């Protein structure tokens, strides 16, 4: 099957639409780090989101390679996507820890002002 360029572009745009919230969080975390300095919560949020974003991009590229160019067998694609999913979970955990630390800091600050 010959790859149709419009289908490839549609798949890339769908992947980009899925990645927009992650890009938004990357921008927010960079802004937070610039305003507050290098703090562990901001760094964890940024690293987690960058990992998630890279997993989204790599996963979309691999899907295009598998679906349109049929470069690999199904088993190989399954192993690769499983590995990407594991890395994405690690990024999500880093993001969640960063958000938790940020919320803890905000709650502590709010309780001191009351």
C-alpha positions in Angstrom: 0.0 0.0 0.0 1.4 3.3 -1.0 1.2 6.0 1.6 -1.1 8.9 0.8 0.4 12.2 1.9 -3.0 13.6 3.1 -3.6 10.7 5.4 -0.1 11.1 6.9 -0.7 14.9 7.4 -4.1 14.1 9.0 -2.4 11.7 11.4 0.3 14.2 12.3 -2.3 16.9 12.9 -4.3 14.6 15.1 -1.2 13.8 17.1 -0.4 17.5 17.4 -4.0 18.2 18.6 -3.5 15.6 21.3 -0.2 17.2 22.3 -1.5 20.8 22.6 -2.4 20.5 26.4 1.1 19.1 27.0 2.7 21.9 25.2 0.5 24.3 27.2 1.8 22.8 30.5 5.4 23.0 29.2 5.0 26.7 28.6 3.3 27.2 32.0 6.1 25.3 33.8 8.8 27.3 32.0 7.0 30.5 33.0 6.8 29.3 36.6 10.5 28.4 36.6 11.4 31.8 35.2 9.3 33.6 37.8 10.0 31.5 40.9 13.5 30.2 40.1 14.7 26.6 39.9 12.4 24.8 42.3 11.9 21.1 42.5 8.2 21.2 41.8 8.6 23.3 38.6 11.5 21.1 37.4 9.5 17.9 38.0 6.5 19.3 36.2 8.6 20.5 33.2 10.6 17.2 32.9 7.4 15.1 33.2 5.7 17.1 30.5 8.7 17.0 28.2 8.8 13.2 28.5 5.1 13.0 27.9 5.3 15.2 24.8 8.2 13.3 23.4 6.3 10.0 23.9 3.3 11.5 22.0 5.5 12.6 19.1 7.4 9.4 18.9 4.3 7.3 19.3 2.6 9.2 16.4 5.6 8.8 14.2 5.8 5.1 14.9 2.1 4.7 14.2 2.6 6.4 10.8 5.6 4.1 10.1 3.6 1.0 11.1 0.3 1.9 9.4 1.3 3.6 6.2 4.8 2.2 5.5 4.4 -1.1 7.2 8.0 -1.2 8.3 7.6 -3.7 11.2 5.6 -6.7 12.2 2.8 -6.3 14.7 4.8 -7.8 17.5 7.6 -5.4 17.1 5.3 -2.4 17.0 3.6 -3.7 20.1 6.9 -4.0 22.0 7.9 -0.5 21.0 4.6 1.1 21.9 4.7 -0.7 25.3 8.1 0.7 26.0 6.9 4.2 25.0 3.9 3.8 27.3 6.1 2.8 30.2 8.3 5.9 29.6 5.1 8.0 29.4 3.9 6.7 32.7 7.2 7.7 34.3 6.7 11.2 32.8 3.2 11.3 34.2 4.4 10.2 37.7 7.0 13.0 37.6 4.3 15.5 36.6 2.0 14.3 39.4 4.7 14.5 42.0 5.5 18.1 40.8 1.9 19.1 41.0 1.6 17.5 44.4 4.6 19.5 45.7 3.2 22.7 44.2 -0.2 22.2 45.8 1.4 21.4 49.1 3.4 24.6 48.9 0.3 26.6 48.0 -1.8 25.1 50.8 1.0 25.7 53.3 1.3 29.3 52.2 -2.5 29.8 52.4 -2.7 28.3 55.9 0.0 30.6 57.1 -1.9 33.7 55.9 -5.2 32.7 57.6 
